[in-house]
Amino acid sequence: MATDITHLIEEAQGAQQRLADQGLLQEAQIIAELVKELTALSPQTTKAFYTTSEAAHIIGVTAQTIKNWVARGIIKGYRLGGRIVIPADVVDAYRPLADAARSIDPLPSREELIEAIQRGRRPVQWPENDGRA
């Protein structure tokens, strides 16, 4: 049952991101609220440690960012075999920051940025060559 809810939450978060990417921010916010409520109602399994991928998903960054933070000493992590694991209390300390970051309007997509840059460009007017070099 718990894995079904987890899978459903992951699917909903993917749909939320797709809606936000399409500019449907109100719909994305509705899904975010539903995910938040569903997460609060689902039974929480306590983990002592998270993998870099799990921690990245919770915090809202990439797994590579988590690895970089551990390497730089920004967050505490331990090498366990070939993996880096992050203590749950460290990840939990970042949850409020991650929640705040998710509530900010998403950045424009790459295509939107390129289009905005192209709209703002003006053609260059080169001076006429009047024979002087």
N, C-alpha and C positions, 0 to 999 in steps of 0.2 A: 504494500500500500504506500509506504513512504517513498519508494522509488517512483511510483506512478505520479505522485504529487510533485516530486522533484523534477521529473521529466516534463510535467505540465507547466511548472514554473519556468523552466528553461525555454520551452517553446513560446510561452507568453512573452518572456523577455526578448526573444528573437523577433516576435511580431511587433513588440513595442519599438524596437530599434528600427525595423523596416518602416513603420508608420512615421516615426520621427524623421527618418531619411527622406521620406516623401513629402515632408512638410505638414503632416497631419498631427500637429502637436497636441491638440485637445484629445484626440483618440488615443495617442500614445500615453498621455497623462492618465487617462481612465484605466488603461491596462496596467500602468505602474501602480496605481492605487489598489487595483484588484490583486496584483502580485503581492503587494505589501500585506494586504489583509489575509491572503491565502498563506503566506509565509508565517504570519503571526499565529494562525490557527493550526498549522501543521505541527506534528510532534517534532521537537527539536532533538536531534542526536548530538550529543556533545562529543567533540573530538579534541584530543589534546594537541594535535598538530595538523596543519594543512600543507598540502603540496604547494609548490609555487604557482601552479595553474589555478588551484582552488583559491588560494589567497588573492591572486590577481583578479579573479572573477568577483570575489567579495568586495575588494577595494576599488575595482574599476580601472585597473591598469593592466599592462601585459605581464606575462610570466617573466619575460626578460627584464622588465623594470624591477620586479621583485628580486630577481637574482642580482641585479646591479645594486639595489639597496642593501642587500645582505653583504655583498662584497665590499661596499663602502662603509658598512657599519651603521647605516641609517636605521635598519631594523634588525632584530635578532633572528638568526636562522642557524640551523644545524645541518651538516652534511650527514646523510644517513645512506650509506652505500653510495649509489650513484645519484641520489636525489638530495635536494635541499628541502628541508621542512621548516615551517614557520610555526612557532607556538601559537595556540589559539588565542591567548590573551593579547598577543601582539596584534593579530589580525582584528580582534574585537575592538582594540583601541582605535583602529582606523575606520571602523564602520560609520561613525557620525560624519566624518569627513567625506566618505564615499557617498553617503546619503545626500549630503549637501551638494556635492558635485553633480549628482544625478538630477537634482531638482533644477539645475541651471539649464536654460535652453540649450539644445544641442548645437554644436558647431555646424556651419554650413557644410554641405558635401563638397567633395573635390570639384565636381562639375560646376556647382554653384559658385565656388571661388574663382574658377577659371573664367566663367561667364562674366562675373562682376569685374574682373581685371580687364578683360577684353572690352567691356562696355566703357570702362574708364580711360582707355587708351585713346590718344589723339594722334592723327597721322603727323609725321615729321615733315615740315616744309623746309627743304634745303634751299639755300639762296641760289639764284640763277648764276651760272658761270658766264661772266661777261667778258671772257677772254683773258682775264688776269689769273695767273696761276699762283 
